[in-house]
């Protein structure tokens, strides 16, 4: 069973950078399509008339 294994460990910085870039691009796509508002409790961007997922 050889072949399916990671070649080297991905550092936390690389992982977090990739995730934050993905999250930023997804929010940018959503803001172009739907209206967004800032959450009054946590300050993060959320869809209008929706419950904040971080609450």
N, CA, C and O atoms as a Tripos MOL2 file, in Angstrom:
@<TRIPOS>MOLECULE
protein
  220   219    55     0     0
PROTEIN
NO_CHARGES

@<TRIPOS>ATOM
      1 N           0.8400   -1.1830    0.0000 N.3       1 UNK1
      2 CA          0.0000    0.0000    0.0000 C.3       1 UNK1
      3 C           0.8820    1.2420    0.0000 C.2       1 UNK1
      4 O           0.9500    1.9660    0.9930 O.2       1 UNK1
      5 N           1.5260    1.4710   -1.0730 N.am      2 UNK2
      6 CA          2.4000    2.6320   -1.1700 C.3       2 UNK2
      7 C           1.7860    3.6480   -2.1150 C.2       2 UNK2
      8 O           0.9900    3.3080   -2.9900 O.2       2 UNK2
      9 N           2.1640    4.8830   -1.9240 N.am      3 UNK3
     10 CA          1.7500    5.9090   -2.8660 C.3       3 UNK3
     11 C           0.8260    6.9680   -2.3100 C.2       3 UNK3
     12 O           0.9380    8.1310   -2.7000 O.2       3 UNK3
     13 N          -0.0830    6.6170   -1.4130 N.am      4 UNK4
     14 CA         -1.0360    7.6010   -0.9250 C.3       4 UNK4
     15 C          -0.6030    8.0800    0.4510 C.2       4 UNK4
     16 O          -1.1060    7.6210    1.4770 O.2       4 UNK4
     17 N           0.3330    9.0050    0.4490 N.am      5 UNK5
     18 CA          0.7650    9.6110    1.7070 C.3       5 UNK5
     19 C           1.3100   11.0010    1.3950 C.2       5 UNK5
     20 O           1.8370   11.2320    0.3070 O.2       5 UNK5
     21 N           1.1860   11.9240    2.3420 N.am      6 UNK6
     22 CA          1.7070   13.2660    2.1000 C.3       6 UNK6
     23 C           3.2270   13.2500    1.9550 C.2       6 UNK6
     24 O           3.9140   12.5210    2.6700 O.2       6 UNK6
     25 N           3.7380   14.0370    1.0510 N.am      7 UNK7
     26 CA          5.1830   14.0660    0.8310 C.3       7 UNK7
     27 C           5.9000   14.8090    1.9480 C.2       7 UNK7
     28 O           6.9760   14.3950    2.3800 O.2       7 UNK7
     29 N           5.3060   15.9140    2.4210 N.am      8 UNK8
     30 CA          5.8900   16.6080    3.5680 C.3       8 UNK8
     31 C           4.7970   17.3300    4.3320 C.2       8 UNK8
     32 O           3.7280   17.6170    3.7940 O.2       8 UNK8
     33 N           5.0790   17.6150    5.5790 N.am      9 UNK9
     34 CA          4.0920   18.2320    6.4630 C.3       9 UNK9
     35 C           3.8520   19.6830    6.0560 C.2       9 UNK9
     36 O           4.7910   20.4200    5.7550 O.2       9 UNK9
     37 N           2.5970   20.0770    6.0500 N.am     10 UNK10
     38 CA          2.2330   21.4630    5.7740 C.3      10 UNK10
     39 C           2.2060   22.2030    7.1030 C.2      10 UNK10
     40 O           1.5380   21.7830    8.0480 O.2      10 UNK10
     41 N           2.9420   23.3110    7.1660 N.am     11 UNK11
     42 CA          3.0170   24.0580    8.4200 C.3      11 UNK11
     43 C           1.6790   24.7380    8.7280 C.2      11 UNK11
     44 O           0.8390   24.9140    7.8450 O.2      11 UNK11
     45 N           1.5020   25.1100    9.9820 N.am     12 UNK12
     46 CA          0.2710   25.7840   10.4020 C.3      12 UNK12
     47 C           0.1100   27.1120    9.6760 C.2      12 UNK12
     48 O          -1.0070   27.5010    9.3350 O.2      12 UNK12
     49 N           1.2150   27.8080    9.4390 N.am     13 UNK13
     50 CA          1.1560   29.0930    8.7430 C.3      13 UNK13
     51 C           0.6440   28.9140    7.3150 C.2      13 UNK13
     52 O          -0.2190   29.6690    6.8690 O.2      13 UNK13
     53 N           1.1670   27.9250    6.6010 N.am     14 UNK14
     54 CA          0.7130   27.6750    5.2320 C.3      14 UNK14
     55 C          -0.7600   27.2780    5.2070 C.2      14 UNK14
     56 O          -1.5240   27.7460    4.3630 O.2      14 UNK14
     57 N          -1.1490   26.4150    6.1360 N.am     15 UNK15
     58 CA         -2.5410   25.9680    6.2190 C.3      15 UNK15
     59 C          -3.4730   27.1390    6.5030 C.2      15 UNK15
     60 O          -4.5000   27.2910    5.8400 O.2      15 UNK15
     61 N          -3.1190   27.9710    7.4890 N.am     16 UNK16
     62 CA         -3.9680   29.0970    7.8700 C.3      16 UNK16
     63 C          -4.0260   30.1510    6.7740 C.2      16 UNK16
     64 O          -5.0760   30.7540    6.5480 O.2      16 UNK16
     65 N          -2.9050   30.3810    6.0900 N.am     17 UNK17
     66 CA         -2.8830   31.3470    4.9890 C.3      17 UNK17
     67 C          -3.7940   30.8890    3.8600 C.2      17 UNK17
     68 O          -4.5530   31.6860    3.3070 O.2      17 UNK17
     69 N          -3.7210   29.6060    3.5180 N.am     18 UNK18
     70 CA         -4.5750   29.0740    2.4590 C.3      18 UNK18
     71 C          -6.0470   29.1980    2.8330 C.2      18 UNK18
     72 O          -6.8730   29.5710    2.0000 O.2      18 UNK18
     73 N          -6.3760   28.8870    4.0830 N.am     19 UNK19
     74 CA         -7.7670   28.9680    4.5270 C.3      19 UNK19
     75 C          -8.2650   30.4100    4.5250 C.2      19 UNK19
     76 O          -9.3840   30.6730    4.0840 O.2      19 UNK19
     77 N          -7.4500   31.3480    5.0120 N.am     20 UNK20
     78 CA         -7.8980   32.7400    5.0740 C.3      20 UNK20
     79 C          -8.0720   33.3220    3.6770 C.2      20 UNK20
     80 O          -8.9810   34.1200    3.4490 O.2      20 UNK20
     81 N          -7.2110   32.9320    2.7410 N.am     21 UNK21
     82 CA         -7.3530   33.3880    1.3580 C.3      21 UNK21
     83 C          -8.6420   32.8530    0.7590 C.2      21 UNK21
     84 O          -9.3740   33.5890    0.0970 O.2      21 UNK21
     85 N          -8.9260   31.5700    0.9880 N.am     22 UNK22
     86 CA        -10.1530   30.9670    0.4780 C.3      22 UNK22
     87 C         -11.3770   31.6700    1.0650 C.2      22 UNK22
     88 O         -12.3270   31.9780    0.3460 O.2      22 UNK22
     89 N         -11.3470   31.9230    2.3830 N.am     23 UNK23
     90 CA        -12.4750   32.5650    3.0530 C.3      23 UNK23
     91 C         -12.7020   33.9790    2.5140 C.2      23 UNK23
     92 O         -13.8430   34.3890    2.2970 O.2      23 UNK23
     93 N         -11.6130   34.7220    2.2990 N.am     24 UNK24
     94 CA        -11.7150   36.0860    1.7780 C.3      24 UNK24
     95 C         -12.3160   36.0870    0.3770 C.2      24 UNK24
     96 O         -13.1710   36.9190    0.0750 O.2      24 UNK24
     97 N         -11.8830   35.1670   -0.4810 N.am     25 UNK25
     98 CA        -12.4120   35.1020   -1.8400 C.3      25 UNK25
     99 C         -13.8820   34.6980   -1.8560 C.2      25 UNK25
    100 O         -14.6530   35.2060   -2.6700 O.2      25 UNK25
    101 N         -14.2790   33.7860   -0.9640 N.am     26 UNK26
    102 CA        -15.6800   33.3810   -0.8900 C.3      26 UNK26
    103 C         -16.5570   34.5480   -0.4480 C.2      26 UNK26
    104 O         -17.6460   34.7440   -0.9870 O.2      26 UNK26
    105 N         -16.0840   35.3310    0.5390 N.am     27 UNK27
    106 CA        -16.8510   36.4960    0.9790 C.3      27 UNK27
    107 C         -16.9520   37.5370   -0.1300 C.2      27 UNK27
    108 O         -17.9770   38.2060   -0.2620 O.2      27 UNK27
    109 N         -15.8960   37.6780   -0.9270 N.am     28 UNK28
    110 CA        -15.9150   38.6240   -2.0350 C.3      28 UNK28
    111 C         -16.9520   38.1990   -3.0770 C.2      28 UNK28
    112 O         -17.6870   39.0360   -3.6000 O.2      28 UNK28
    113 N         -17.0100   36.8950   -3.3790 N.am     29 UNK29
    114 CA        -18.0020   36.3880   -4.3300 C.3      29 UNK29
    115 C         -19.4160   36.5910   -3.8030 C.2      29 UNK29
    116 O         -20.3120   36.9780   -4.5520 O.2      29 UNK29
    117 N         -19.6150   36.3290   -2.5090 N.am     30 UNK30
    118 CA        -20.9380   36.5030   -1.9160 C.3      30 UNK30
    119 C         -21.3620   37.9660   -1.9110 C.2      30 UNK30
    120 O         -22.5240   38.2790   -2.1720 O.2      30 UNK30
    121 N         -20.4200   38.8670   -1.6150 N.am     31 UNK31
    122 CA        -20.7820   40.2810   -1.5340 C.3      31 UNK31
    123 C         -21.1650   40.8330   -2.9020 C.2      31 UNK31
    124 O         -21.9490   41.7780   -2.9850 O.2      31 UNK31
    125 N         -20.6280   40.2640   -3.9690 N.am     32 UNK32
    126 CA        -21.0130   40.6920   -5.3090 C.3      32 UNK32
    127 C         -22.3960   40.1760   -5.6820 C.2      32 UNK32
    128 O         -23.0960   40.8030   -6.4780 O.2      32 UNK32
    129 N         -22.8000   39.0360   -5.1140 N.am     33 UNK33
    130 CA        -24.0730   38.4170   -5.4530 C.3      33 UNK33
    131 C         -25.2030   38.8350   -4.5250 C.2      33 UNK33
    132 O         -26.3130   39.1180   -4.9760 O.2      33 UNK33
    133 N         -24.9180   38.8730   -3.2250 N.am     34 UNK34
    134 CA        -25.9420   39.1100   -2.2120 C.3      34 UNK34
    135 C         -25.5720   40.3150   -1.3650 C.2      34 UNK34
    136 O         -24.4060   40.7020   -1.2870 O.2      34 UNK34
    137 N         -26.5850   40.9050   -0.7260 N.am     35 UNK35
    138 CA        -26.2930   42.0200    0.1660 C.3      35 UNK35
    139 C         -25.8030   41.4800    1.5020 C.2      35 UNK35
    140 O         -26.3500   40.5150    2.0360 O.2      35 UNK35
    141 N         -24.7770   42.1090    2.0280 N.am     36 UNK36
    142 CA        -24.1910   41.6740    3.2900 C.3      36 UNK36
    143 C         -24.2920   42.8000    4.3110 C.2      36 UNK36
    144 O         -24.4610   43.9670    3.9580 O.2      36 UNK36
    145 N         -24.1850   42.4310    5.5640 N.am     37 UNK37
    146 CA        -24.2240   43.4030    6.6530 C.3      37 UNK37
    147 C         -23.2180   42.9850    7.7100 C.2      37 UNK37
    148 O         -22.8140   41.8240    7.7690 O.2      37 UNK37
    149 N         -22.8200   43.9240    8.5340 N.am     38 UNK38
    150 CA        -21.8890   43.6340    9.6160 C.3      38 UNK38
    151 C         -22.6770   43.1870   10.8380 C.2      38 UNK38
    152 O         -23.6800   43.8070   11.1940 O.2      38 UNK38
    153 N         -22.2310   42.1190   11.4780 N.am     39 UNK39
    154 CA        -22.8890   41.6060   12.6770 C.3      39 UNK39
    155 C         -22.6750   42.5840   13.8270 C.2      39 UNK39
    156 O         -21.5670   43.0810   14.0290 O.2      39 UNK39
    157 N         -23.7310   42.8550   14.5740 N.am     40 UNK40
    158 CA        -23.6250   43.7920   15.6930 C.3      40 UNK40
    159 C         -22.9120   43.1710   16.8870 C.2      40 UNK40
    160 O         -22.3240   43.8870   17.6980 O.2      40 UNK40
    161 N         -22.9600   41.8410   17.0030 N.am     41 UNK41
    162 CA        -22.3380   41.1760   18.1490 C.3      41 UNK41
    163 C         -20.8410   40.9480   17.9600 C.2      41 UNK41
    164 O         -20.0410   41.3150   18.8210 O.2      41 UNK41
    165 N         -20.4600   40.3390   16.8280 N.am     42 UNK42
    166 CA        -19.0480   39.9760   16.6510 C.3      42 UNK42
    167 C         -18.3220   40.8620   15.6470 C.2      42 UNK42
    168 O         -17.0910   40.8680   15.6310 O.2      42 UNK42
    169 N         -19.0380   41.6110   14.8070 N.am     43 UNK43
    170 CA        -18.4000   42.5120   13.8580 C.3      43 UNK43
    171 C         -18.0160   41.8680   12.5340 C.2      43 UNK43
    172 O         -17.4830   42.5510   11.6600 O.2      43 UNK43
    173 N         -18.2700   40.5760   12.3590 N.am     44 UNK44
    174 CA        -17.9390   39.9010   11.1040 C.3      44 UNK44
    175 C         -19.0420   40.1360   10.0760 C.2      44 UNK44
    176 O         -20.1680   40.4940   10.4230 O.2      44 UNK44
    177 N         -18.6990   39.9270    8.8100 N.am     45 UNK45
    178 CA        -19.6630   40.0910    7.7300 C.3      45 UNK45
    179 C         -20.5930   38.8850    7.6810 C.2      45 UNK45
    180 O         -20.1520   37.7430    7.8090 O.2      45 UNK45
    181 N         -21.8940   39.1510    7.4920 N.am     46 UNK46
    182 CA        -22.8820   38.0820    7.3860 C.3      46 UNK46
    183 C         -23.8860   38.4640    6.3170 C.2      46 UNK46
    184 O         -23.9470   39.6210    5.9030 O.2      46 UNK46
    185 N         -24.6710   37.5020    5.8690 N.am     47 UNK47
    186 CA        -25.7250   37.7920    4.9070 C.3      47 UNK47
    187 C         -26.8450   38.5560    5.6030 C.2      47 UNK47
    188 O         -27.1550   38.2840    6.7630 O.2      47 UNK47
    189 N         -27.4480   39.5030    4.9050 N.am     48 UNK48
    190 CA        -28.5280   40.2870    5.4880 C.3      48 UNK48
    191 C         -29.7250   39.4030    5.8110 C.2      48 UNK48
    192 O         -30.0190   38.4500    5.0880 O.2      48 UNK48
    193 N         -30.4060   39.7220    6.8910 N.am     49 UNK49
    194 CA        -31.6010   39.0070    7.3480 C.3      49 UNK49
    195 C         -31.3110   37.5380    7.6730 C.2      49 UNK49
    196 O         -32.1990   36.6930    7.5620 O.2      49 UNK49
    197 N         -30.0930   37.2390    8.0680 N.am     50 UNK50
    198 CA        -29.7080   35.8850    8.4680 C.3      50 UNK50
    199 C         -29.0690   35.9440    9.8550 C.2      50 UNK50
    200 O         -28.5460   36.9810   10.2630 O.2      50 UNK50
    201 N         -29.1160   34.8320   10.5650 N.am     51 UNK51
    202 CA        -28.4750   34.7400   11.8730 C.3      51 UNK51
    203 C         -26.9740   34.5800   11.6580 C.2      51 UNK51
    204 O         -26.5420   33.8590   10.7590 O.2      51 UNK51
    205 N         -26.1960   35.2470   12.4760 N.am     52 UNK52
    206 CA        -24.7400   35.1590   12.3800 C.3      52 UNK52
    207 C         -24.2800   33.7560   12.7870 C.2      52 UNK52
    208 O         -24.6640   33.2760   13.8530 O.2      52 UNK52
    209 N         -23.4650   33.0880   11.9590 N.am     53 UNK53
    210 CA        -22.9980   31.7470   12.3200 C.3      53 UNK53
    211 C         -21.9850   31.7540   13.4580 C.2      53 UNK53
    212 O         -21.7370   30.7060   14.0540 O.2      53 UNK53
    213 N         -21.3970   32.8950   13.7750 N.am     54 UNK54
    214 CA        -20.3870   32.9890   14.8300 C.3      54 UNK54
    215 C         -20.9990   33.3560   16.1740 C.2      54 UNK54
    216 O         -20.2750   33.5020   17.1590 O.2      54 UNK54
    217 N         -22.3190   33.5080   16.2340 N.am     55 UNK55
    218 CA        -22.9780   33.9640   17.4610 C.3      55 UNK55
    219 C         -23.1210   32.8800   18.4580 C.2      55 UNK55
    220 O         -23.6560   33.1050   19.5440 O.2      55 UNK55
@<TRIPOS>BOND
     1     1     2 1
     2     2     3 1
     3     3     4 2
     4     3     5 am
     5     5     6 1
     6     6     7 1
     7     7     8 2
     8     7     9 am
     9     9    10 1
    10    10    11 1
    11    11    12 2
    12    11    13 am
    13    13    14 1
    14    14    15 1
    15    15    16 2
    16    15    17 am
    17    17    18 1
    18    18    19 1
    19    19    20 2
    20    19    21 am
    21    21    22 1
    22    22    23 1
    23    23    24 2
    24    23    25 am
    25    25    26 1
    26    26    27 1
    27    27    28 2
    28    27    29 am
    29    29    30 1
    30    30    31 1
    31    31    32 2
    32    31    33 am
    33    33    34 1
    34    34    35 1
    35    35    36 2
    36    35    37 am
    37    37    38 1
    38    38    39 1
    39    39    40 2
    40    39    41 am
    41    41    42 1
    42    42    43 1
    43    43    44 2
    44    43    45 am
    45    45    46 1
    46    46    47 1
    47    47    48 2
    48    47    49 am
    49    49    50 1
    50    50    51 1
    51    51    52 2
    52    51    53 am
    53    53    54 1
    54    54    55 1
    55    55    56 2
    56    55    57 am
    57    57    58 1
    58    58    59 1
    59    59    60 2
    60    59    61 am
    61    61    62 1
    62    62    63 1
    63    63    64 2
    64    63    65 am
    65    65    66 1
    66    66    67 1
    67    67    68 2
    68    67    69 am
    69    69    70 1
    70    70    71 1
    71    71    72 2
    72    71    73 am
    73    73    74 1
    74    74    75 1
    75    75    76 2
    76    75    77 am
    77    77    78 1
    78    78    79 1
    79    79    80 2
    80    79    81 am
    81    81    82 1
    82    82    83 1
    83    83    84 2
    84    83    85 am
    85    85    86 1
    86    86    87 1
    87    87    88 2
    88    87    89 am
    89    89    90 1
    90    90    91 1
    91    91    92 2
    92    91    93 am
    93    93    94 1
    94    94    95 1
    95    95    96 2
    96    95    97 am
    97    97    98 1
    98    98    99 1
    99    99   100 2
   100    99   101 am
   101   101   102 1
   102   102   103 1
   103   103   104 2
   104   103   105 am
   105   105   106 1
   106   106   107 1
   107   107   108 2
   108   107   109 am
   109   109   110 1
   110   110   111 1
   111   111   112 2
   112   111   113 am
   113   113   114 1
   114   114   115 1
   115   115   116 2
   116   115   117 am
   117   117   118 1
   118   118   119 1
   119   119   120 2
   120   119   121 am
   121   121   122 1
   122   122   123 1
   123   123   124 2
   124   123   125 am
   125   125   126 1
   126   126   127 1
   127   127   128 2
   128   127   129 am
   129   129   130 1
   130   130   131 1
   131   131   132 2
   132   131   133 am
   133   133   134 1
   134   134   135 1
   135   135   136 2
   136   135   137 am
   137   137   138 1
   138   138   139 1
   139   139   140 2
   140   139   141 am
   141   141   142 1
   142   142   143 1
   143   143   144 2
   144   143   145 am
   145   145   146 1
   146   146   147 1
   147   147   148 2
   148   147   149 am
   149   149   150 1
   150   150   151 1
   151   151   152 2
   152   151   153 am
   153   153   154 1
   154   154   155 1
   155   155   156 2
   156   155   157 am
   157   157   158 1
   158   158   159 1
   159   159   160 2
   160   159   161 am
   161   161   162 1
   162   162   163 1
   163   163   164 2
   164   163   165 am
   165   165   166 1
   166   166   167 1
   167   167   168 2
   168   167   169 am
   169   169   170 1
   170   170   171 1
   171   171   172 2
   172   171   173 am
   173   173   174 1
   174   174   175 1
   175   175   176 2
   176   175   177 am
   177   177   178 1
   178   178   179 1
   179   179   180 2
   180   179   181 am
   181   181   182 1
   182   182   183 1
   183   183   184 2
   184   183   185 am
   185   185   186 1
   186   186   187 1
   187   187   188 2
   188   187   189 am
   189   189   190 1
   190   190   191 1
   191   191   192 2
   192   191   193 am
   193   193   194 1
   194   194   195 1
   195   195   196 2
   196   195   197 am
   197   197   198 1
   198   198   199 1
   199   199   200 2
   200   199   201 am
   201   201   202 1
   202   202   203 1
   203   203   204 2
   204   203   205 am
   205   205   206 1
   206   206   207 1
   207   207   208 2
   208   207   209 am
   209   209   210 1
   210   210   211 1
   211   211   212 2
   212   211   213 am
   213   213   214 1
   214   214   215 1
   215   215   216 2
   216   215   217 am
   217   217   218 1
   218   218   219 1
   219   219   220 2
@<TRIPOS>SUBSTRUCTURE
     1 UNK1         2 RESIDUE 1 A UNK
     2 UNK2         6 RESIDUE 1 A UNK
     3 UNK3        10 RESIDUE 1 A UNK
     4 UNK4        14 RESIDUE 1 A UNK
     5 UNK5        18 RESIDUE 1 A UNK
     6 UNK6        22 RESIDUE 1 A UNK
     7 UNK7        26 RESIDUE 1 A UNK
     8 UNK8        30 RESIDUE 1 A UNK
     9 UNK9        34 RESIDUE 1 A UNK
    10 UNK10       38 RESIDUE 1 A UNK
    11 UNK11       42 RESIDUE 1 A UNK
    12 UNK12       46 RESIDUE 1 A UNK
    13 UNK13       50 RESIDUE 1 A UNK
    14 UNK14       54 RESIDUE 1 A UNK
    15 UNK15       58 RESIDUE 1 A UNK
    16 UNK16       62 RESIDUE 1 A UNK
    17 UNK17       66 RESIDUE 1 A UNK
    18 UNK18       70 RESIDUE 1 A UNK
    19 UNK19       74 RESIDUE 1 A UNK
    20 UNK20       78 RESIDUE 1 A UNK
    21 UNK21       82 RESIDUE 1 A UNK
    22 UNK22       86 RESIDUE 1 A UNK
    23 UNK23       90 RESIDUE 1 A UNK
    24 UNK24       94 RESIDUE 1 A UNK
    25 UNK25       98 RESIDUE 1 A UNK
    26 UNK26      102 RESIDUE 1 A UNK
    27 UNK27      106 RESIDUE 1 A UNK
    28 UNK28      110 RESIDUE 1 A UNK
    29 UNK29      114 RESIDUE 1 A UNK
    30 UNK30      118 RESIDUE 1 A UNK
    31 UNK31      122 RESIDUE 1 A UNK
    32 UNK32      126 RESIDUE 1 A UNK
    33 UNK33      130 RESIDUE 1 A UNK
    34 UNK34      134 RESIDUE 1 A UNK
    35 UNK35      138 RESIDUE 1 A UNK
    36 UNK36      142 RESIDUE 1 A UNK
    37 UNK37      146 RESIDUE 1 A UNK
    38 UNK38      150 RESIDUE 1 A UNK
    39 UNK39      154 RESIDUE 1 A UNK
    40 UNK40      158 RESIDUE 1 A UNK
    41 UNK41      162 RESIDUE 1 A UNK
    42 UNK42      166 RESIDUE 1 A UNK
    43 UNK43      170 RESIDUE 1 A UNK
    44 UNK44      174 RESIDUE 1 A UNK
    45 UNK45      178 RESIDUE 1 A UNK
    46 UNK46      182 RESIDUE 1 A UNK
    47 UNK47      186 RESIDUE 1 A UNK
    48 UNK48      190 RESIDUE 1 A UNK
    49 UNK49      194 RESIDUE 1 A UNK
    50 UNK50      198 RESIDUE 1 A UNK
    51 UNK51      202 RESIDUE 1 A UNK
    52 UNK52      206 RESIDUE 1 A UNK
    53 UNK53      210 RESIDUE 1 A UNK
    54 UNK54      214 RESIDUE 1 A UNK
    55 UNK55      218 RESIDUE 1 A UNK
